[in-house]
Amino acid sequence: MEAGSAGRSRRMTIIVSKGSLDAAYPPFILATMGAAMGVEVTLFFTFYGLSLLTREIDAGVAALGNPALKLPAFGSHVGLVNLLSALPGFEGELSDHMRRMFEKTRVADIEELRALTIEAGAKVIACQMTMDLFGYTPKDLIPGVTLGGAATYMEEALKSKVNLFV
């Protein structure tokens, strides 16, 4: 074991700063997988990621500025998504298309992954500063969430061997 790593080998933190539909999956998948492997997982939700802890998730996909977004359609992968995102209502259709892809491939939805994360014992921290900034109260959030700030995250991160920012 490396010097200074005692007690850190089975701990992981994840900073969740994005709340879009496509960005919501990685932190919850990594957290549930880590917990299933016996890793002590802490997620810190800040800025737009905080919206993933609200009772009603209204996450969508924004194509603009994401040139890598190519979705399966018409027997190929369509990469005109950025161009089409200028059309009114397109982002809603794009979000619906992605949800249909998840359903078709039996990928769990965000709410289910979020519930599994908490059920698996992951520590879920909502950034107090972000709550104040965006006008959220604890009543806006799902059960199982604790409040904390940057110092709370840092205490967890300093004990962890794996720290991710997604």
N, CA and C atoms as an extended XYZ file, in Angstrom:
498
Properties=species:S:1:pos:R:3:atomname:S:1:resname:S:1:resid:I:1 pbc="F F F"
N         0.840       -1.182        0.000 N   MET     1
C         0.000        0.000        0.000 CA  MET     1
C         0.883        1.244        0.000 C   MET     1
N         0.507        2.241       -0.768 N   GLU     2
C         1.280        3.475       -0.842 CA  GLU     2
C         1.301        4.187        0.504 C   GLU     2
N         2.375        4.949        0.716 N   ALA     3
C         2.453        5.749        1.937 CA  ALA     3
C         1.314        6.767        1.947 C   ALA     3
N         0.639        6.865        3.054 N   GLY     4
C        -0.442        7.853        3.175 CA  GLY     4
C        -1.764        7.397        2.604 C   GLY     4
N        -1.840        6.148        2.087 N   SER     5
C        -3.101        5.709        1.481 CA  SER     5
C        -3.876        4.758        2.382 C   SER     5
N        -3.393        4.516        3.582 N   ALA     6
C        -4.099        3.635        4.509 CA  ALA     6
C        -5.521        4.155        4.744 C   ALA     6
N        -6.500        3.270        4.605 N   GLY     7
C        -7.890        3.650        4.833 CA  GLY     7
C        -8.543        4.348        3.659 C   GLY     7
N        -7.825        4.540        2.566 N   ARG     8
C        -8.403        5.257        1.426 CA  ARG     8
C        -8.725        4.332        0.269 C   ARG     8
N        -8.312        3.099        0.300 N   SER     9
C        -8.407        2.251       -0.874 CA  SER     9
C        -9.840        1.864       -1.253 C   SER     9
N       -10.792        1.968       -0.361 N   ARG    10
C       -12.164        1.571       -0.669 CA  ARG    10
C       -13.136        2.726       -0.495 C   ARG    10
N       -12.699        3.933       -0.837 N   ARG    11
C       -13.548        5.127       -0.733 CA  ARG    11
C       -13.471        5.900       -2.042 C   ARG    11
N       -14.599        6.493       -2.417 N   MET    12
C       -14.661        7.250       -3.661 CA  MET    12
C       -15.599        8.430       -3.472 C   MET    12
N       -15.226        9.577       -4.024 N   THR    13
C       -16.122       10.731       -4.063 CA  THR    13
C       -16.397       11.098       -5.516 C   THR    13
N       -17.570       11.645       -5.733 N   ILE    14
C       -17.968       12.104       -7.062 CA  ILE    14
C       -18.608       13.470       -6.913 C   ILE    14
N       -18.075       14.452       -7.626 N   ILE    15
C       -18.719       15.767       -7.698 CA  ILE    15
C       -19.661       15.740       -8.891 C   ILE    15
N       -20.936       16.059       -8.649 N   VAL    16
C       -21.950       16.066       -9.700 CA  VAL    16
C       -22.352       17.518       -9.926 C   VAL    16
N       -21.943       18.073      -11.067 N   SER    17
C       -22.186       19.493      -11.317 CA  SER    17
C       -23.079       19.753      -12.528 C   SER    17
N       -23.528       18.687      -13.180 N   LYS    18
C       -24.366       18.859      -14.367 CA  LYS    18
C       -25.691       18.134      -14.155 C   LYS    18
N       -26.767       18.728      -14.618 N   GLY    19
C       -28.086       18.152      -14.407 CA  GLY    19
C       -28.797       17.735      -15.674 C   GLY    19
N       -28.097       17.681      -16.795 N   SER    20
C       -28.757       17.265      -18.032 CA  SER    20
C       -28.978       15.756      -18.017 C   SER    20
N       -29.879       15.283      -18.853 N   LEU    21
C       -30.232       13.871      -18.899 CA  LEU    21
C       -29.011       13.000      -19.181 C   LEU    21
N       -28.213       13.385      -20.153 N   ASP    22
C       -27.053       12.575      -20.510 CA  ASP    22
C       -25.953       12.638      -19.445 C   ASP    22
N       -25.852       13.734      -18.723 N   ALA    23
C       -24.825       13.867      -17.682 CA  ALA    23
C       -25.254       13.245      -16.363 C   ALA    23
N       -26.542       12.934      -16.211 N   ALA    24
C       -27.048       12.380      -14.955 CA  ALA    24
C       -26.687       10.910      -14.782 C   ALA    24
N       -26.535       10.200      -15.855 N   TYR    25
C       -26.290        8.759      -15.762 CA  TYR    25
C       -24.917        8.390      -15.187 C   TYR    25
N       -23.814        8.962      -15.666 N   PRO    26
C       -22.506        8.507      -15.169 CA  PRO    26
C       -22.325        8.535      -13.652 C   PRO    26
N       -22.680        9.610      -12.950 N   PRO    27
C       -22.430        9.575      -11.501 CA  PRO    27
C       -23.250        8.515      -10.770 C   PRO    27
N       -24.512        8.324      -11.170 N   PHE    28
C       -25.337        7.321      -10.506 CA  PHE    28
C       -24.876        5.900      -10.842 C   PHE    28
N       -24.482        5.663      -12.080 N   ILE    29
C       -23.979        4.338      -12.461 CA  ILE    29
C       -22.679        4.033      -11.727 C   ILE    29
N       -21.758        4.996      -11.700 N   LEU    30
C       -20.495        4.784      -10.987 CA  LEU    30
C       -20.721        4.592       -9.489 C   LEU    30
N       -21.641        5.345       -8.925 N   ALA    31
C       -21.914        5.231       -7.489 CA  ALA    31
C       -22.514        3.877       -7.142 C   ALA    31
N       -23.493        3.413       -7.921 N   THR    32
C       -24.101        2.126       -7.613 CA  THR    32
C       -23.117        0.986       -7.827 C   THR    32
N       -22.300        1.086       -8.863 N   MET    33
C       -21.301        0.049       -9.107 CA  MET    33
C       -20.263        0.036       -7.990 C   MET    33
N       -19.808        1.224       -7.593 N   GLY    34
C       -18.848        1.299       -6.497 CA  GLY    34
C       -19.411        0.708       -5.224 C   GLY    34
N       -20.633        1.068       -4.888 N   ALA    35
C       -21.258        0.542       -3.676 CA  ALA    35
C       -21.416       -0.978       -3.758 C   ALA    35
N       -21.771       -1.487       -4.937 N   ALA    36
C       -21.905       -2.935       -5.114 CA  ALA    36
C       -20.569       -3.647       -4.931 C   ALA    36
N       -19.480       -2.946       -5.179 N   MET    37
C       -18.135       -3.511       -5.019 CA  MET    37
C       -17.580       -3.274       -3.618 C   MET    37
N       -18.402       -2.749       -2.726 N   GLY    38
C       -17.963       -2.528       -1.365 CA  GLY    38
C       -17.215       -1.225       -1.139 C   GLY    38
N       -17.309       -0.313       -2.091 N   VAL    39
C       -16.652        0.982       -1.966 CA  VAL    39
C       -17.572        1.937       -1.207 C   VAL    39
N       -17.008        2.703       -0.292 N   GLU    40
C       -17.768        3.732        0.410 CA  GLU    40
C       -17.836        4.947       -0.525 C   GLU    40
N       -19.038        5.280       -0.980 N   VAL    41
C       -19.229        6.291       -2.021 CA  VAL    41
C       -19.888        7.535       -1.434 C   VAL    41
N       -19.343        8.694       -1.798 N   THR    42
C       -19.943        9.982       -1.464 CA  THR    42
C       -20.150       10.762       -2.751 C   THR    42
N       -21.366       11.275       -2.961 N   LEU    43
C       -21.647       12.148       -4.100 CA  LEU    43
C       -21.936       13.539       -3.566 C   LEU    43
N       -21.331       14.532       -4.197 N   PHE    44
C       -21.522       15.931       -3.812 CA  PHE    44
C       -22.182       16.641       -4.980 C   PHE    44
N       -23.451       17.036       -4.809 N   PHE    45
C       -24.232       17.665       -5.877 CA  PHE    45
C       -24.156       19.177       -5.741 C   PHE    45
N       -23.650       19.816       -6.777 N   THR    46
C       -23.476       21.264       -6.752 CA  THR    46
C       -23.919       21.868       -8.078 C   THR    46
N       -24.178       23.134       -8.081 N   PHE    47
C       -24.662       23.876       -9.240 CA  PHE    47
C       -25.766       23.107       -9.953 C   PHE    47
N       -25.694       22.895      -11.256 N   TYR    48
C       -26.814       22.310      -11.989 CA  TYR    48
C       -27.054       20.853      -11.630 C   TYR    48
N       -26.061       20.188      -11.070 N   GLY    49
C       -26.238       18.813      -10.615 CA  GLY    49
C       -27.227       18.699       -9.476 C   GLY    49
N       -27.392       19.775       -8.714 N   LEU    50
C       -28.323       19.759       -7.585 CA  LEU    50
C       -29.744       19.430       -8.035 C   LEU    50
N       -30.117       19.802       -9.255 N   SER    51
C       -31.473       19.533       -9.751 CA  SER    51
C       -31.776       18.034       -9.810 C   SER    51
N       -30.747       17.186       -9.805 N   LEU    52
C       -30.957       15.738       -9.827 CA  LEU    52
C       -31.422       15.196       -8.480 C   LEU    52
N       -31.400       16.040       -7.460 N   LEU    53
C       -31.859       15.629       -6.138 CA  LEU    53
C       -33.256       16.152       -5.817 C   LEU    53
N       -33.847       16.907       -6.729 N   THR    54
C       -35.198       17.414       -6.476 CA  THR    54
C       -36.206       16.283       -6.649 C   THR    54
N       -37.366       16.466       -6.033 N   ARG    55
C       -38.385       15.417       -6.071 CA  ARG    55
C       -38.809       15.081       -7.499 C   ARG    55
N       -38.927       16.083       -8.327 N   GLU    56
C       -39.291       15.890       -9.737 CA  GLU    56
C       -38.090       16.251      -10.599 C   GLU    56
N       -37.562       15.290      -11.332 N   ILE    57
C       -36.434       15.561      -12.223 CA  ILE    57
C       -36.981       15.891      -13.599 C   ILE    57
N       -36.581       17.034      -14.113 N   ASP    58
C       -37.006       17.457      -15.446 CA  ASP    58
C       -35.754       17.666      -16.297 C   ASP    58
N       -34.953       16.618      -16.405 N   ALA    59
C       -33.690       16.717      -17.129 CA  ALA    59
C       -33.903       16.494      -18.616 C   ALA    59
N       -33.225       17.284      -19.408 N   GLY    60
C       -33.274       17.146      -20.850 CA  GLY    60
C       -31.871       17.088      -21.419 C   GLY    60
N       -31.791       16.963      -22.725 N   VAL    61
C       -30.512       16.911      -23.428 CA  VAL    61
C       -30.350       18.184      -24.232 C   VAL    61
N       -29.215       18.848      -24.067 N   ALA    62
C       -28.909       20.030      -24.866 CA  ALA    62
C       -27.836       19.640      -25.878 C   ALA    62
N       -28.187       19.715      -27.144 N   ALA    63
C       -27.247       19.324      -28.187 CA  ALA    63
C       -26.250       20.423      -28.510 C   ALA    63
N       -26.677       21.649      -28.369 N   LEU    64
C       -25.845       22.770      -28.751 CA  LEU    64
C       -24.521       22.743      -28.004 C   LEU    64
N       -23.437       22.806      -28.726 N   GLY    65
C       -22.116       22.804      -28.116 CA  GLY    65
C       -21.576       21.408      -27.852 C   GLY    65
N       -22.260       20.383      -28.309 N   ASN    66
C       -21.792       19.018      -28.114 CA  ASN    66
C       -21.652       18.343      -29.474 C   ASN    66
N       -20.536       18.569      -30.157 N   PRO    67
C       -20.365       18.016      -31.499 CA  PRO    67
C       -20.255       16.497      -31.520 C   PRO    67
N       -19.991       15.878      -30.391 N   ALA    68
C       -19.879       14.419      -30.344 CA  ALA    68
C       -21.231       13.732      -30.275 C   ALA    68
N       -22.295       14.489      -30.078 N   LEU    69
C       -23.622       13.901      -29.942 CA  LEU    69
C       -24.117       13.418      -31.299 C   LEU    69
N       -24.079       12.110      -31.465 N   LYS    70
C       -24.586       11.464      -32.679 CA  LYS    70
C       -25.480       10.340      -32.223 C   LYS    70
N       -26.743       10.419      -32.578 N   LEU    71
C       -27.716        9.448      -32.103 CA  LEU    71
C       -28.050        8.436      -33.185 C   LEU    71
N       -28.333        7.189      -32.756 N   PRO    72
C       -28.742        6.188      -33.738 CA  PRO    72
C       -30.109        6.532      -34.311 C   PRO    72
N       -30.165        6.615      -35.619 N   ALA    73
C       -31.425        6.886      -36.316 CA  ALA    73
C       -31.257        6.511      -37.786 C   ALA    73
N       -32.301        5.999      -38.362 N   PHE    74
C       -32.309        5.669      -39.790 CA  PHE    74
C       -31.198        4.687      -40.157 C   PHE    74
N       -30.870        3.769      -39.251 N   GLY    75
C       -29.862        2.753      -39.533 CA  GLY    75
C       -28.433        3.242      -39.463 C   GLY    75
N       -28.221        4.424      -38.929 N   SER    76
C       -26.878        4.994      -38.840 CA  SER    76
C       -26.795        5.825      -37.566 C   SER    76
N       -25.768        6.632      -37.475 N   HIS    77
C       -25.648        7.594      -36.367 CA  HIS    77
C       -25.703        8.991      -36.957 C   HIS    77
N       -26.711        9.750      -36.553 N   VAL    78
C       -26.962       11.071      -37.109 CA  VAL    78
C       -26.205       12.110      -36.300 C   VAL    78
N       -25.404       12.929      -37.002 N   GLY    79
C       -24.608       13.938      -36.333 CA  GLY    79
C       -25.050       15.357      -36.618 C   GLY    79
N       -26.223       15.539      -37.168 N   LEU    80
C       -26.715       16.880      -37.469 CA  LEU    80
C       -27.450       17.503      -36.294 C   LEU    80
N       -27.307       16.909      -35.137 N   VAL    81
C       -28.080       17.318      -33.983 CA  VAL    81
C       -27.830       18.778      -33.609 C   VAL    81
N       -26.584       19.229      -33.656 N   ASN    82
C       -26.281       20.617      -33.319 CA  ASN    82
C       -26.996       21.580      -34.256 C   ASN    82
N       -26.982       21.297      -35.518 N   LEU    83
C       -27.636       22.153      -36.503 CA  LEU    83
C       -29.144       22.199      -36.263 C   LEU    83
N       -29.728       21.051      -35.994 N   LEU    84
C       -31.167       20.974      -35.791 CA  LEU    84
C       -31.614       21.588      -34.474 C   LEU    84
N       -30.699       21.718      -33.517 N   SER    85
C       -31.084       22.244      -32.204 CA  SER    85
C       -31.537       23.697      -32.263 C   SER    85
N       -31.317       24.358      -33.378 N   ALA    86
C       -31.789       25.729      -33.543 CA  ALA    86
C       -33.297       25.777      -33.808 C   ALA    86
N       -33.875       24.641      -34.179 N   LEU    87
C       -35.310       24.602      -34.460 CA  LEU    87
C       -36.113       24.604      -33.167 C   LEU    87
N       -37.195       25.363      -33.116 N   PRO    88
C       -38.041       25.398      -31.906 CA  PRO    88
C       -38.570       24.006      -31.564 C   PRO    88
N       -38.460       23.626      -30.312 N   GLY    89
C       -38.972       22.347      -29.848 CA  GLY    89
C       -38.055       21.165      -30.071 C   GLY    89
N       -36.923       21.392      -30.749 N   PHE    90
C       -36.063       20.254      -31.069 CA  PHE    90
C       -35.425       19.626      -29.833 C   PHE    90
N       -35.016       20.453      -28.879 N   GLU    91
C       -34.381       19.885      -27.691 CA  GLU    91
C       -35.332       18.986      -26.923 C   GLU    91
N       -36.622       19.324      -26.897 N   GLY    92
C       -37.604       18.460      -26.259 CA  GLY    92
C       -37.718       17.132      -26.981 C   GLY    92
N       -37.715       17.192      -28.300 N   GLU    93
C       -37.779       15.960      -29.093 CA  GLU    93
C       -36.504       15.135      -28.910 C   GLU    93
N       -35.381       15.797      -28.865 N   LEU    94
C       -34.108       15.108      -28.651 CA  LEU    94
C       -34.100       14.404      -27.298 C   LEU    94
N       -34.587       15.084      -26.271 N   SER    95
C       -34.668       14.484      -24.938 CA  SER    95
C       -35.596       13.274      -24.951 C   SER    95
N       -36.735       13.398      -25.610 N   ASP    96
C       -37.678       12.281      -25.713 CA  ASP    96
C       -37.050       11.111      -26.464 C   ASP    96
N       -36.297       11.428      -27.535 N   HIS    97
C       -35.622       10.388      -28.312 CA  HIS    97
C       -34.635        9.628      -27.430 C   HIS    97
N       -33.877       10.358      -26.609 N   MET    98
C       -32.907        9.698      -25.745 CA  MET    98
C       -33.617        8.840      -24.699 C   MET    98
N       -34.718        9.326      -24.156 N   ARG    99
C       -35.478        8.524      -23.183 CA  ARG    99
C       -35.994        7.239      -23.829 C   ARG    99
N       -36.446        7.333      -25.079 N   ARG   100
C       -36.901        6.134      -25.793 CA  ARG   100
C       -35.748        5.150      -25.999 C   ARG   100
N       -34.552        5.685      -26.272 N   MET   101
C       -33.381        4.810      -26.412 CA  MET   101
C       -33.102        4.077      -25.101 C   MET   101
N       -33.191        4.780      -23.981 N   PHE   102
C       -32.973        4.156      -22.682 CA  PHE   102
C       -34.009        3.058      -22.440 C   PHE   102
N       -35.285        3.350      -22.728 N   GLU   103
C       -36.346        2.369      -22.526 CA  GLU   103
C       -36.132        1.144      -23.407 C   GLU   103
N       -35.778        1.383      -24.672 N   LYS   104
C       -35.582        0.293      -25.625 CA  LYS   104
C       -34.461       -0.634      -25.177 C   LYS   104
N       -33.418       -0.096      -24.617 N   THR   105
C       -32.282       -0.913      -24.182 CA  THR   105
C       -32.384       -1.307      -22.711 C   THR   105
N       -33.520       -0.986      -22.088 N   ARG   106
C       -33.810       -1.331      -20.691 CA  ARG   106
C       -32.823       -0.720      -19.705 C   ARG   106
N       -32.359        0.465      -20.007 N   VAL   107
C       -31.527        1.208      -19.062 CA  VAL   107
C       -32.453        1.861      -18.055 C   VAL   107
N       -32.124        1.737      -16.783 N   ALA   108
C       -32.956        2.319      -15.732 CA  ALA   108
C       -33.060        3.825      -15.916 C   ALA   108
N       -34.188        4.402      -15.501 N   ASP   109
C       -34.306        5.858      -15.587 CA  ASP   109
C       -33.563        6.504      -14.419 C   ASP   109
N       -33.431        7.815      -14.485 N   ILE   110
C       -32.650        8.556      -13.483 CA  ILE   110
C       -33.211        8.363      -12.082 C   ILE   110
N       -34.523        8.444      -11.950 N   GLU   111
C       -35.126        8.300      -10.627 CA  GLU   111
C       -34.816        6.933      -10.021 C   GLU   111
N       -34.859        5.892      -10.855 N   GLU   112
C       -34.555        4.543      -10.371 CA  GLU   112
C       -33.081        4.427       -9.976 C   GLU   112
N       -32.183        4.944      -10.801 N   LEU   113
C       -30.754        4.905      -10.477 CA  LEU   113
C       -30.460        5.701       -9.205 C   LEU   113
N       -31.121        6.817       -9.069 N   ARG   114
C       -30.937        7.655       -7.878 CA  ARG   114
C       -31.388        6.898       -6.631 C   ARG   114
N       -32.540        6.248       -6.700 N   ALA   115
C       -33.043        5.472       -5.563 CA  ALA   115
C       -32.095        4.320       -5.238 C   ALA   115
N       -31.581        3.653       -6.256 N   LEU   116
C       -30.635        2.563       -6.040 CA  LEU   116
C       -29.354        3.058       -5.378 C   LEU   116
N       -28.926        4.248       -5.754 N   THR   117
C       -27.722        4.839       -5.174 CA  THR   117
C       -27.888        5.041       -3.677 C   THR   117
N       -29.007        5.608       -3.290 N   ILE   118
C       -29.269        5.846       -1.869 CA  ILE   118
C       -29.481        4.522       -1.140 C   ILE   118
N       -30.218        3.620       -1.763 N   GLU   119
C       -30.468        2.306       -1.167 CA  GLU   119
C       -29.164        1.532       -0.950 C   GLU   119
N       -28.187        1.730       -1.836 N   ALA   120
C       -26.897        1.042       -1.730 CA  ALA   120
C       -26.019        1.620       -0.620 C   ALA   120
N       -26.469        2.724       -0.024 N   GLY   121
C       -25.734        3.295        1.091 CA  GLY   121
C       -24.781        4.417        0.741 C   GLY   121
N       -24.846        4.907       -0.482 N   ALA   122
C       -23.982        6.032       -0.845 CA  ALA   122
C       -24.396        7.269       -0.048 C   ALA   122
N       -23.412        8.056        0.348 N   LYS   123
C       -23.686        9.314        1.033 CA  LYS   123
C       -23.963       10.361       -0.045 C   LYS   123
N       -25.111       11.000        0.043 N   VAL   124
C       -25.527       11.991       -0.947 CA  VAL   124
C       -25.588       13.350       -0.261 C   VAL   124
N       -24.734       14.270       -0.732 N   ILE   125
C       -24.624       15.599       -0.126 CA  ILE   125
C       -25.084       16.656       -1.122 C   ILE   125
N       -25.998       17.507       -0.691 N   ALA   126
C       -26.434       18.656       -1.485 CA  ALA   126
C       -25.634       19.870       -1.027 C   ALA   126
N       -25.077       20.597       -1.965 N   CYS   127
C       -24.271       21.780       -1.653 CA  CYS   127
C       -25.171       22.896       -1.101 C   CYS   127
N       -24.912       23.270        0.126 N   GLN   128
C       -25.709       24.301        0.785 CA  GLN   128
C       -25.614       25.640        0.049 C   GLN   128
N       -24.414       26.000       -0.410 N   MET   129
C       -24.246       27.264       -1.130 CA  MET   129
C       -25.102       27.286       -2.390 C   MET   129
N       -25.117       26.166       -3.125 N   THR   130
C       -25.924       26.080       -4.339 CA  THR   130
C       -27.405       26.148       -4.011 C   THR   130
N       -27.798       25.521       -2.918 N   MET   131
C       -29.200       25.596       -2.510 CA  MET   131
C       -29.593       27.039       -2.244 C   MET   131
N       -28.746       27.757       -1.533 N   ASP   132
C       -29.017       29.165       -1.259 CA  ASP   132
C       -29.054       29.979       -2.552 C   ASP   132
N       -28.083       29.721       -3.426 N   LEU   133
C       -27.962       30.459       -4.679 CA  LEU   133
C       -29.191       30.285       -5.567 C   LEU   133
N       -29.680       29.049       -5.676 N   PHE   134
C       -30.796       28.752       -6.568 CA  PHE   134
C       -32.149       28.723       -5.863 C   PHE   134
N       -32.176       29.037       -4.570 N   GLY   135
C       -33.438       29.140       -3.844 CA  GLY   135
C       -34.104       27.821       -3.503 C   GLY   135
N       -33.320       26.770       -3.335 N   TYR   136
C       -33.882       25.487       -2.916 CA  TYR   136
C       -33.949       25.421       -1.393 C   TYR   136
N       -34.895       24.634       -0.891 N   THR   137
C       -34.973       24.340        0.532 CA  THR   137
C       -34.877       22.823        0.689 C   THR   137
N       -34.601       22.335        1.895 N   PRO   138
C       -34.543       20.875        2.086 CA  PRO   138
C       -35.831       20.171        1.672 C   PRO   138
N       -36.977       20.852        1.761 N   LYS   139
C       -38.252       20.250        1.350 CA  LYS   139
C       -38.313       19.981       -0.152 C   LYS   139
N       -37.470       20.688       -0.935 N   ASP   140
C       -37.454       20.479       -2.382 CA  ASP   140
C       -36.730       19.196       -2.774 C   ASP   140
N       -35.961       18.637       -1.838 N   LEU   141
C       -35.105       17.496       -2.145 CA  LEU   141
C       -35.719       16.176       -1.693 C   LEU   141
N       -35.246       15.106       -2.292 N   ILE   142
C       -35.700       13.768       -1.921 CA  ILE   142
C       -35.155       13.394       -0.542 C   ILE   142
N       -35.786       12.438        0.124 N   PRO   143
C       -35.248       11.959        1.404 CA  PRO   143
C       -33.899       11.269        1.198 C   PRO   143
N       -33.079       11.281        2.237 N   GLY   144
C       -31.789       10.603        2.178 CA  GLY   144
C       -30.629       11.502        1.822 C   GLY   144
N       -30.914       12.791        1.639 N   VAL   145
C       -29.891       13.759        1.262 CA  VAL   145
C       -29.447       14.529        2.499 C   VAL   145
N       -28.141       14.742        2.630 N   THR   146
C       -27.632       15.597        3.696 CA  THR   146
C       -27.123       16.894        3.076 C   THR   146
N       -27.076       17.932        3.871 N   LEU   147
C       -26.583       19.224        3.394 CA  LEU   147
C       -25.136       19.399        3.824 C   LEU   147
N       -24.363       20.062        2.992 N   GLY   148
C       -22.968       20.330        3.319 CA  GLY   148
C       -22.392       21.319        2.343 C   GLY   148
N       -21.184       21.712        2.603 N   GLY   149
C       -20.509       22.660        1.726 CA  GLY   149
C       -19.206       22.092        1.205 C   GLY   149
N       -18.387       22.980        0.668 N   ALA   150
C       -17.105       22.567        0.103 CA  ALA   150
C       -16.237       21.876        1.146 C   ALA   150
N       -16.270       22.347        2.386 N   ALA   151
C       -15.461       21.722        3.443 CA  ALA   151
C       -15.939       20.291        3.708 C   ALA   151
N       -17.242       20.079        3.650 N   THR   152
C       -17.786       18.733        3.835 CA  THR   152
C       -17.280       17.807        2.745 C   THR   152
N       -17.325       18.298        1.506 N   TYR   153
C       -16.805       17.489        0.394 CA  TYR   153
C       -15.312       17.215        0.583 C   TYR   153
N       -14.554       18.243        0.919 N   MET   154
C       -13.106       18.076        1.059 CA  MET   154
C       -12.755       17.055        2.130 C   MET   154
N       -13.485       17.034        3.225 N   GLU   155
C       -13.228       16.029        4.267 CA  GLU   155
C       -13.389       14.623        3.709 C   GLU   155
N       -14.404       14.426        2.897 N   GLU   156
C       -14.616       13.114        2.276 CA  GLU   156
C       -13.550       12.821        1.224 C   GLU   156
N       -13.236       13.808        0.406 N   ALA   157
C       -12.265       13.613       -0.667 CA  ALA   157
C       -10.877       13.288       -0.131 C   ALA   157
N       -10.493       13.926        0.954 N   LEU   158
C        -9.172       13.691        1.525 CA  LEU   158
C        -9.034       12.273        2.093 C   LEU   158
N       -10.144       11.626        2.382 N   LYS   159
C       -10.119       10.254        2.876 CA  LYS   159
C       -10.215        9.238        1.733 C   LYS   159
N       -10.431        9.711        0.516 N   SER   160
C       -10.696        8.824       -0.616 CA  SER   160
C        -9.502        8.708       -1.539 C   SER   160
N        -9.408        7.538       -2.152 N   LYS   161
C        -8.363        7.316       -3.139 CA  LYS   161
C        -8.833        7.731       -4.537 C   LYS   161
N       -10.139        7.631       -4.767 N   VAL   162
C       -10.716        7.974       -6.067 CA  VAL   162
C       -11.628        9.184       -5.876 C   VAL   162
N       -11.349       10.261       -6.625 N   ASN   163
C       -12.165       11.476       -6.599 CA  ASN   163
C       -12.481       11.835       -8.053 C   ASN   163
N       -13.763       11.851       -8.383 N   LEU   164
C       -14.189       12.116       -9.756 CA  LEU   164
C       -15.001       13.388       -9.842 C   LEU   164
N       -14.872       14.072      -10.955 N   PHE   165
C       -15.655       15.269      -11.243 CA  PHE   165
C       -16.387       15.004      -12.545 C   PHE   165
N       -17.728       14.827      -12.439 N   VAL   166
C       -18.489       14.506      -13.662 CA  VAL   166
C       -19.604       15.504      -13.855 C   VAL   166
